[in-house]
Amino acid sequence: MLNDLLLSPLAVFVIILLVVGLLALLARKLSMRSTPAPGKEEPYACGQNVPTGKIQPNYDDFFHFAFLFTILEVVALLIGTVTGKAIWLTVTILAIIVLAIFILFRRD
């Protein structure tokens, strides 16, 4: 009875929430809180001061790899769940996916 209660999703969620909360309180007590020093929040890299300004990250390359990963996950799911009667549909979908990968990484 107690094992079933402790292994229910709600009980596990509450237990983990309490443990994480206690760890956060402990970390707050252990963290160093000091008075602000001049230059403490300035950017710093490799022993040199970095000129201030907004950096605009470029996620163009990341998108291609994220999309490729999503495609490969779908392929793995498709191959893992295919049955004998739907083999023609699976082959068609895999051909479309290969075409999508070629289109994704084409060079302009």
DRENPA-3360 file (N, C-alpha, C; in nm, 2 decimals, always signed):
BEGIN
1 = MLNDLLLS = +0.08/-0.12/+0.00/+0.00/+0.00/+0.00/+0.09/+0.13/+0.00 ~ +0.19/+0.13/+0.09/+0.27/+0.25/+0.10/+0.36/+0.26/-0.03 ~ +0.41/+0.14/-0.08/+0.49/+0.15/-0.20/+0.41/+0.20/-0.32 ~ +0.28/+0.16/-0.33/+0.20/+0.21/-0.44/+0.17/+0.36/-0.42 ~ +0.16/+0.41/-0.30/+0.14/+0.55/-0.28/+0.26/+0.63/-0.31 ~ +0.38/+0.58/-0.27/+0.51/+0.65/-0.30/+0.55/+0.65/-0.44 ~ +0.50/+0.55/-0.52/+0.53/+0.55/-0.66/+0.43/+0.61/-0.75 ~ +0.33/+0.67/-0.70/+0.23/+0.74/-0.78/+0.29/+0.87/-0.83;
9 = PLAVFVII = +0.26/+0.91/-0.95/+0.32/+1.03/-1.01/+0.30/+1.16/-0.93 ~ +0.19/+1.17/-0.87/+0.17/+1.29/-0.78/+0.26/+1.29/-0.66 ~ +0.27/+1.18/-0.60/+0.36/+1.17/-0.48/+0.50/+1.19/-0.52 ~ +0.55/+1.13/-0.63/+0.69/+1.15/-0.67/+0.71/+1.30/-0.70 ~ +0.61/+1.36/-0.77/+0.63/+1.51/-0.80/+0.64/+1.59/-0.68 ~ +0.56/+1.56/-0.58/+0.56/+1.64/-0.45/+0.69/+1.62/-0.38 ~ +0.74/+1.49/-0.37/+0.87/+1.46/-0.31/+0.98/+1.53/-0.37 ~ +0.99/+1.53/-0.51/+1.09/+1.59/-0.58/+1.09/+1.74/-0.56;
17 = LLVVGLLA = +0.97/+1.80/-0.56/+0.95/+1.94/-0.54/+1.00/+1.98/-0.41 ~ +0.97/+1.90/-0.30/+1.02/+1.94/-0.17/+1.18/+1.93/-0.16 ~ +1.23/+1.82/-0.22/+1.38/+1.81/-0.22/+1.45/+1.92/-0.29 ~ +1.39/+1.96/-0.41/+1.45/+2.07/-0.48/+1.44/+2.20/-0.41 ~ +1.32/+2.22/-0.34/+1.30/+2.34/-0.26/+1.40/+2.35/-0.15 ~ +1.42/+2.24/-0.08/+1.52/+2.23/+0.03/+1.66/+2.26/-0.02 ~ +1.70/+2.20/-0.14/+1.83/+2.23/-0.19/+1.85/+2.37/-0.23 ~ +1.74/+2.44/-0.28/+1.75/+2.58/-0.32/+1.77/+2.66/-0.19;
25 = LLARKLSM = +1.70/+2.63/-0.08/+1.72/+2.71/+0.04/+1.86/+2.69/+0.09 ~ +1.91/+2.56/+0.09/+2.05/+2.54/+0.13/+2.15/+2.61/+0.04 ~ +2.13/+2.62/-0.09/+2.22/+2.69/-0.18/+2.21/+2.84/-0.15 ~ +2.10/+2.89/-0.12/+2.09/+3.03/-0.09/+2.17/+3.07/+0.04 ~ +2.17/+2.98/+0.14/+2.24/+3.00/+0.26/+2.39/+2.99/+0.23 ~ +2.43/+2.90/+0.14/+2.57/+2.88/+0.11/+2.63/+2.98/+0.01 ~ +2.54/+3.05/-0.06/+2.59/+3.14/-0.17/+2.65/+3.26/-0.10 ~ +2.75/+3.32/-0.18/+2.82/+3.44/-0.12/+2.74/+3.56/-0.17;
33 = RSTPAPGK = +2.70/+3.64/-0.07/+2.63/+3.76/-0.10/+2.72/+3.87/-0.05 ~ +2.78/+3.94/-0.14/+2.88/+4.05/-0.10/+2.82/+4.18/-0.15 ~ +2.89/+4.29/-0.10/+2.85/+4.42/-0.15/+2.90/+4.44/-0.29 ~ +2.83/+4.52/-0.37/+2.87/+4.54/-0.51/+3.00/+4.61/-0.52 ~ +3.09/+4.55/-0.60/+3.22/+4.61/-0.62/+3.22/+4.67/-0.76 ~ +3.31/+4.78/-0.78/+3.31/+4.84/-0.91/+3.36/+4.74/-1.01 ~ +3.29/+4.73/-1.12/+3.33/+4.64/-1.23/+3.29/+4.49/-1.21 ~ +3.21/+4.47/-1.11/+3.18/+4.33/-1.08/+3.08/+4.27/-1.19;
41 = EEPYACGQ = +3.00/+4.35/-1.24/+2.90/+4.30/-1.34/+2.94/+4.34/-1.48 ~ +3.06/+4.38/-1.50/+3.11/+4.42/-1.64/+3.15/+4.29/-1.71 ~ +3.14/+4.28/-1.84/+3.18/+4.17/-1.91/+3.34/+4.15/-1.91 ~ +3.38/+4.03/-1.90/+3.52/+4.00/-1.89/+3.55/+3.87/-1.96 ~ +3.66/+3.87/-2.04/+3.69/+3.75/-2.12/+3.84/+3.74/-2.13 ~ +3.90/+3.63/-2.09/+4.04/+3.60/-2.11/+4.14/+3.71/-2.06 ~ +4.10/+3.77/-1.96/+4.19/+3.87/-1.90/+4.18/+4.01/-1.97 ~ +4.09/+4.02/-2.06/+4.07/+4.15/-2.13/+3.93/+4.20/-2.11;
49 = NVPTGKIQ = +3.92/+4.33/-2.10/+3.79/+4.39/-2.10/+3.72/+4.39/-2.23 ~ +3.59/+4.35/-2.23/+3.52/+4.34/-2.35/+3.44/+4.47/-2.37 ~ +3.44/+4.53/-2.49/+3.36/+4.65/-2.51/+3.22/+4.62/-2.50 ~ +3.15/+4.71/-2.43/+3.01/+4.68/-2.40/+2.92/+4.71/-2.53 ~ +2.82/+4.64/-2.54/+2.73/+4.65/-2.65/+2.64/+4.52/-2.66 ~ +2.54/+4.53/-2.73/+2.45/+4.41/-2.74/+2.50/+4.32/-2.84 ~ +2.51/+4.19/-2.81/+2.55/+4.09/-2.91/+2.42/+4.03/-2.96 ~ +2.42/+4.02/-3.09/+2.30/+3.96/-3.16/+2.34/+3.82/-3.20;
57 = PNYDDFFH = +2.29/+3.72/-3.13/+2.33/+3.58/-3.16/+2.26/+3.54/-3.30 ~ +2.32/+3.46/-3.37/+2.27/+3.41/-3.50/+2.24/+3.26/-3.48 ~ +2.12/+3.23/-3.50/+2.08/+3.09/-3.48/+2.05/+3.02/-3.61 ~ +2.10/+3.07/-3.72/+2.07/+3.01/-3.85/+2.13/+2.87/-3.86 ~ +2.25/+2.85/-3.82/+2.31/+2.71/-3.83/+2.24/+2.62/-3.73 ~ +2.21/+2.67/-3.62/+2.14/+2.58/-3.52/+2.01/+2.53/-3.57 ~ +1.93/+2.61/-3.64/+1.80/+2.57/-3.69/+1.82/+2.44/-3.78 ~ +1.92/+2.44/-3.87/+1.94/+2.33/-3.96/+1.96/+2.20/-3.88;
65 = FAFLFTIL = +2.05/+2.21/-3.78/+2.08/+2.09/-3.70/+1.96/+2.05/-3.61 ~ +1.88/+2.14/-3.56/+1.77/+2.11/-3.48/+1.66/+2.04/-3.57 ~ +1.64/+2.09/-3.69/+1.55/+2.03/-3.78/+1.59/+1.89/-3.82 ~ +1.72/+1.88/-3.85/+1.78/+1.75/-3.88/+1.75/+1.65/-3.77 ~ +1.78/+1.69/-3.65/+1.76/+1.60/-3.53/+1.61/+1.56/-3.52 ~ +1.52/+1.65/-3.55/+1.38/+1.62/-3.54/+1.34/+1.52/-3.65 ~ +1.39/+1.54/-3.77/+1.37/+1.45/-3.88/+1.42/+1.31/-3.84 ~ +1.54/+1.30/-3.79/+1.60/+1.17/-3.75/+1.52/+1.10/-3.64;
73 = EVVALLIG = +1.46/+1.18/-3.55/+1.38/+1.12/-3.44/+1.25/+1.07/-3.50 ~ +1.19/+1.13/-3.60/+1.07/+1.08/-3.66/+1.10/+0.96/-3.74 ~ +1.22/+0.95/-3.81/+1.26/+0.83/-3.88/+1.28/+0.71/-3.78 ~ +1.34/+0.74/-3.67/+1.36/+0.63/-3.57/+1.22/+0.58/-3.52 ~ +1.13/+0.67/-3.49/+1.00/+0.63/-3.45/+0.92/+0.56/-3.55 ~ +0.94/+0.60/-3.68/+0.87/+0.54/-3.79/+0.92/+0.40/-3.81 ~ +1.05/+0.38/-3.81/+1.11/+0.25/-3.83/+1.08/+0.15/-3.71 ~ +1.07/+0.21/-3.59/+1.05/+0.13/-3.48/+0.90/+0.08/-3.47;
81 = TVTGKAIW = +0.81/+0.15/-3.53/+0.67/+0.11/-3.52/+0.61/+0.06/-3.65 ~ +0.69/+0.04/-3.75/+0.63/-0.01/-3.88/+0.58/-0.15/-3.87 ~ +0.47/-0.18/-3.94/+0.42/-0.32/-3.94/+0.43/-0.37/-4.09 ~ +0.41/-0.49/-4.11/+0.43/-0.55/-4.24/+0.34/-0.50/-4.35 ~ +0.22/-0.46/-4.31/+0.12/-0.41/-4.41/+0.15/-0.27/-4.46 ~ +0.21/-0.19/-4.37/+0.24/-0.05/-4.40/+0.38/-0.03/-4.45 ~ +0.44/-0.13/-4.51/+0.58/-0.11/-4.55/+0.59/-0.01/-4.67 ~ +0.50/-0.01/-4.76/+0.50/+0.08/-4.87/+0.49/+0.22/-4.83;
89 = LTVTILAI = +0.41/+0.25/-4.73/+0.39/+0.38/-4.67/+0.52/+0.43/-4.60 ~ +0.58/+0.34/-4.53/+0.71/+0.37/-4.46/+0.82/+0.40/-4.56 ~ +0.83/+0.33/-4.67/+0.93/+0.35/-4.77/+0.90/+0.49/-4.84 ~ +0.78/+0.52/-4.86/+0.74/+0.65/-4.92/+0.78/+0.77/-4.83 ~ +0.75/+0.75/-4.70/+0.78/+0.86/-4.60/+0.93/+0.87/-4.59 ~ +1.00/+0.76/-4.59/+1.15/+0.77/-4.57/+1.21/+0.84/-4.70 ~ +1.15/+0.81/-4.82/+1.20/+0.88/-4.94/+1.18/+1.03/-4.93 ~ +1.06/+1.07/-4.88/+1.03/+1.21/-4.86/+1.13/+1.27/-4.75;
97 = IVLAIFIL = +1.16/+1.20/-4.65/+1.25/+1.25/-4.54/+1.39/+1.27/-4.60 ~ +1.44/+1.17/-4.68/+1.57/+1.19/-4.74/+1.57/+1.31/-4.83 ~ +1.47/+1.33/-4.91/+1.46/+1.45/-4.99/+1.46/+1.58/-4.91 ~ +1.39/+1.58/-4.79/+1.39/+1.69/-4.71/+1.53/+1.72/-4.65 ~ +1.60/+1.62/-4.62/+1.74/+1.64/-4.57/+1.83/+1.70/-4.68 ~ +1.81/+1.65/-4.80/+1.89/+1.71/-4.91/+1.85/+1.86/-4.93 ~ +1.73/+1.89/-4.92/+1.68/+2.03/-4.94/+1.73/+2.11/-4.82 ~ +1.73/+2.06/-4.70/+1.77/+2.13/-4.58/+1.92/+2.17/-4.59;
105 = FRRD = +2.01/+2.09/-4.64/+2.15/+2.12/-4.64/+2.20/+2.15/-4.78 ~ +2.12/+2.20/-4.87/+2.16/+2.23/-5.00/+2.25/+2.36/-4.99 ~ +2.34/+2.38/-5.09/+2.42/+2.50/-5.09/+2.37/+2.59/-5.20 ~ +2.35/+2.72/-5.17/+2.30/+2.81/-5.26/+2.41/+2.86/-5.36;
% end
